Amino acid sequence: MNLLRLQVFQAVAQHLSYSRAAQELFVSQPAVSKQVRELERELGVHLFARAGRGIRLTEAGRVIFAYARQVQVLTEEARCALRDLEQLERGCLRVAATPGLAPYYLLPALARFARRHPALELEVQVADAGRIRGLLEEGEADLALVGELPSTPALGVLPLGEERLVVVAAPTHPLATGREDLAAADWLWREEGSATRRLGEEILTSLGVAPRRGITLPGPELVKRAAAAGLGIALVGEGCVAAESARGELALVRTLGRRPLSLLSRKGARVPAAALAFTALLEKHGPGEEPDASAAPHAR
C-alpha cells in the first residue's frame, strides 16, 4: 500500500471529515478525496459510507484504520532507529548470555563494541538457557548469546557458528595418559538447567557411556578448576578452556561433538539501534576475540 494514501486515509478516519483532514495535511479537499478513492480502488473495498451529513468507517475501513495506525508507529520507529544507528551517541545495549559463553565469547565482543561506541551504556545478564528465553520474552534483554537452539517460535535466531565440545582432564589424569576410559572416570558436571550439561548427558547416552560417578559444581569456572586439580573429567565448550589448555593446565582429551552459537532476539519487538549495531558486528566477525587475535574462538 502507498504510505501517502494510508496517511491521508488515517487523517480522514480520525476526523471523519474530508475537510478537516485537508486542513491537517495542508492540502486541498479534492486532493484528499482523490487519495482515498485511489486507496479504495487499490484495495477493492469501500472505506467510508455516508452517515447523515457526515461519513462513517465501513467494516473494511475499521480494519484498515487499525493497521494504518500500526504502520504509522512502525514507520516512526524505523526513522528513529535509523537516526540512532547513524549516530549511536545514546542508548543502552541489553544483552544476556549463558554462563558457559558470557566470559569467553560475549565479553570480548562487547569490549570490541564498546571501543567503537564509547557513549553507549552496556547491561549484561548471565542466566541459564531457560531463564534467558524469559528475559527476551519479557523484554528485559534485547539480545542473547546461547549455545543451543530455542524451542519457541517467538524468538528469532541468528546463527554465528559452532563450538567444539571437548573432554578435558588434568594432564596427569589417567584418561589423559591413556590408562582409563570415559566410563571409568568421575565426571564433573555443571548445575541442573545448564545447556552444556544437558547436551553432554545426551552425548554420553548416545555413546552408551554410563559414568561411574557424577560430581555437580556451580558454574564453568569451578568445573575447570576441579578438572585441573584432578577431581575428574568434564565436557566443556572449547572456548571455555582455551587459556588453560594453552598454559598446559588442562589436556584436551577428546572431541565429543559441536554445539551451535546463536544470537537470539524476540520476534515482533522493536530492535534498538545499539542491538542492531551489535548484531552487525557479530555477523561480521563472530563472537569472541578480534579477528586477528592469536587465540580465536571456533565460531565461524
C-alpha positions in Angstrom: 0.0 0.0 0.0 1.1 3.6 -0.7 2.1 5.2 2.6 0.9 8.6 1.5 -2.6 7.2 0.8 -2.6 5.5 4.2 -1.6 8.7 5.9 -4.4 10.6 4.1 -6.9 7.9 4.9 -5.9 7.9 8.5 -6.5 11.6 8.8 -9.9 11.3 7.3 -10.7 8.4 9.6 -9.6 10.2 12.7 -11.8 13.3 12.0 -14.5 11.6 9.9 -14.2 14.7 7.7 -12.5 15.3 4.4 -12.3 19.0 5.0 -10.7 18.7 8.4 -8.2 16.1 7.1 -7.3 18.5 4.3 -6.6 21.3 6.8 -4.5 19.0 9.0 -2.4 17.9 5.9 -2.3 21.3 4.3 -3.7 20.1 1.0 -7.0 20.7 -0.8 -10.1 18.7 -0.1 -10.3 17.3 -3.7 -6.7 16.0 -3.2 -7.7 14.2 -0.1 -10.8 12.7 -1.8 -8.6 11.5 -4.7 -6.1 9.8 -2.4 -8.9 8.0 -0.6 -10.5 6.9 -3.9 -7.2 5.6 -5.1 -6.7 3.6 -1.9 -10.2 2.1 -2.2 -9.5 1.2 -5.8 -6.2 -0.4 -4.8 -7.8 -2.5 -2.0 -11.1 -3.2 -3.8 -13.3 -2.1 -0.9 -15.2 0.9 0.3 -13.6 2.5 3.3 -16.3 5.1 4.1 -20.0 5.3 3.9 -22.5 8.2 4.2 -24.0 8.8 7.7 -26.5 11.7 7.5 -24.5 14.8 6.7 -21.2 13.1 7.6 -19.3 9.9 6.9 -18.5 6.8 8.9 -16.0 4.0 8.6 -17.2 0.8 6.9 -16.2 -2.5 8.5 -13.3 -2.7 6.0 -12.4 0.9 6.9 -12.1 0.0 10.6 -9.8 -2.9 9.7 -7.5 -0.8 7.6 -7.6 2.1 10.1 -6.2 -0.3 12.8 -3.4 -1.4 10.5 -2.8 2.2 9.4 -2.0 3.2 12.9 0.4 0.3 13.3 2.1 1.3 10.1 2.4 4.8 11.3 4.0 3.6 14.6 6.4 1.3 12.8 7.4 3.9 10.3 8.2 6.4 13.0 10.2 3.7 14.9 12.1 2.9 11.7 13.0 6.6 11.3 14.1 6.8 15.0 16.1 3.6 14.7 17.9 4.9 11.6 18.7 8.2 13.3 20.1 6.5 16.4 22.0 4.0 14.3 23.7 6.8 12.3 24.9 8.4 15.5 24.8 5.8 18.3 25.5 8.5 20.7 22.9 7.4 23.3 21.0 4.4 24.4 21.8 1.1 26.0 22.6 -2.4 24.8 21.0 -5.0 26.9 22.4 -8.4 26.2 22.3 -11.8 28.0 24.4 -15.0 27.7 24.7 -18.4 29.4 27.5 -18.8 32.0 29.5 -21.0 29.6 29.6 -18.3 26.9 29.5 -15.0 28.6 33.1 -14.8 29.8 34.7 -16.3 26.8 32.7 -15.1 23.8 30.3 -12.3 24.9 32.7 -10.1 26.9 35.4 -9.9 24.3 32.8 -9.0 21.7 31.3 -6.4 24.0 34.8 -4.9 24.6 35.3 -4.5 20.9 31.8 -3.0 20.6 32.4 -0.6 23.5 35.6 0.7 21.9 33.7 1.6 18.7 30.7 3.1 20.6 32.0 4.6 23.8 28.8 6.7 24.5 26.5 3.7 24.8 25.7 2.0 28.1 26.0 -1.8 28.4 23.8 -4.0 30.5 24.8 -7.7 30.7 22.9 -10.5 32.4 24.1 -14.1 32.8 21.5 -16.9 33.1 20.8 -20.4 32.1 19.1 -21.1 28.7 15.6 -21.4 30.2 15.8 -18.1 32.1 17.3 -16.4 29.0 14.2 -17.2 27.0 12.2 -15.5 29.7 14.4 -12.4 29.7 13.8 -12.0 26.0 10.1 -12.7 26.0 9.6 -10.3 29.0 11.6 -7.5 27.2 14.3 -7.5 29.9 17.0 -8.2 27.2 17.3 -7.2 23.6 19.7 -10.0 22.5 21.1 -13.2 24.0 24.1 -15.4 23.1 23.3 -19.1 23.7 24.8 -22.5 22.8 21.5 -24.2 21.9 18.6 -23.5 19.6 15.4 -22.3 21.3 12.2 -24.4 21.3 9.8 -21.5 21.0 8.9 -19.8 17.7 8.6 -16.5 19.5 12.4 -16.0 19.3 14.4 -15.1 16.2 17.7 -17.0 15.7 20.9 -15.7 14.1 23.5 -18.5 13.6 27.0 -17.4 14.5 29.0 -20.6 14.0 29.8 -23.6 16.1 31.9 -24.5 19.1 33.6 -27.9 19.7 32.6 -29.7 22.9 35.8 -31.3 24.3 36.6 -33.7 27.2 39.2 -32.1 29.4 41.3 -33.5 32.3 44.4 -32.7 34.2 47.5 -33.6 32.2 48.3 -36.3 34.8 44.8 -37.8 34.9 44.6 -41.5 33.8 42.3 -40.6 30.9 44.8 -38.1 29.6 47.6 -40.7 29.8 45.5 -43.4 28.2 45.1 -45.5 31.3 41.4 -45.0 31.8 38.3 -44.8 29.6 35.3 -42.4 29.7 33.1 -44.7 31.7 35.6 -45.4 34.4 36.3 -41.7 35.1 34.4 -39.4 37.6 32.5 -36.8 35.6 32.3 -33.1 36.6 29.0 -31.6 35.6 27.5 -28.1 35.7 24.3 -27.5 37.7 20.9 -28.7 36.5 19.5 -26.4 33.9 22.8 -25.9 32.1 22.6 -26.4 28.4 26.2 -27.8 28.4 25.2 -30.5 31.0 22.1 -31.4 29.1 23.9 -31.8 25.8 26.8 -33.7 27.5 24.4 -36.2 29.1 22.7 -36.7 25.8 26.0 -37.3 24.0 27.2 -39.9 26.6 23.8 -41.7 26.4 24.2 -41.9 22.6 27.7 -43.4 23.1 26.4 -45.9 25.6 28.7 -44.4 28.3 27.4 -44.6 31.9 29.8 -42.6 34.1 30.9 -44.2 37.3 30.2 -41.2 39.4 28.9 -37.6 38.7 30.1 -34.5 40.7 27.9 -31.4 40.3 29.6 -28.0 40.6 28.1 -24.5 40.2 29.4 -22.7 37.1 32.1 -23.4 34.5 35.0 -21.9 36.4 34.6 -24.4 39.3 34.3 -27.2 36.8 37.5 -26.2 35.1 39.4 -25.8 38.4 38.1 -29.2 39.6 39.3 -30.8 36.4 42.7 -29.1 36.6 43.0 -30.4 40.2 42.4 -33.9 39.1 39.0 -34.4 40.7 37.5 -35.7 37.5 36.9 -35.0 33.8 34.5 -32.6 32.2 32.8 -31.9 28.9 33.0 -28.2 28.1 33.0 -25.8 25.2 36.5 -25.4 23.8 36.4 -21.6 24.2 35.9 -22.1 27.9 39.3 -23.8 28.4 41.4 -22.2 25.6 43.6 -20.3 28.1 44.1 -23.3 30.5 44.9 -25.6 27.5 47.4 -23.1 26.2 49.1 -22.9 29.6 49.2 -26.7 29.9 46.9 -26.8 32.9 44.3 -28.9 31.1 44.6 -31.6 28.5 42.0 -31.7 25.6 41.5 -35.4 25.6 38.7 -35.9 23.0 36.1 -34.0 21.0 32.6 -35.4 21.5 30.5 -33.1 19.4 29.7 -29.5 18.5 27.1 -27.0 19.5 25.7 -24.0 17.6 26.5 -20.5 18.8 23.4 -18.4 18.2 22.2 -14.9 18.8 18.5 -14.7 19.9 16.1 -11.9 19.8 12.3 -11.5 20.3 10.3 -11.6 17.1 8.0 -8.7 16.6 9.8 -6.4 19.1 11.4 -3.2 18.1 15.1 -3.7 18.0 17.1 -0.7 19.4 19.8 0.8 17.3 22.5 -0.4 19.7 21.3 -4.0 19.4 21.3 -3.7 15.6 24.8 -2.4 15.6 26.0 -5.2 17.9 24.2 -7.8 15.7 26.0 -6.4 12.7 29.4 -6.7 14.5 28.8 -10.3 15.4 27.6 -11.1 11.9 30.8 -9.7 10.5 33.4 -11.1 13.0 31.6 -13.7 15.1 31.7 -13.7 18.9 35.0 -13.7 20.8 38.3 -12.1 20.2 39.4 -9.7 17.4 39.6 -11.5 14.0 43.4 -11.3 14.1 43.8 -12.5 17.7 46.0 -15.5 18.2 43.5 -17.3 20.4 40.4 -17.0 18.2 37.3 -19.0 19.1 35.8 -21.6 16.8 32.8 -19.7 15.8 32.7 -19.0 12.0 
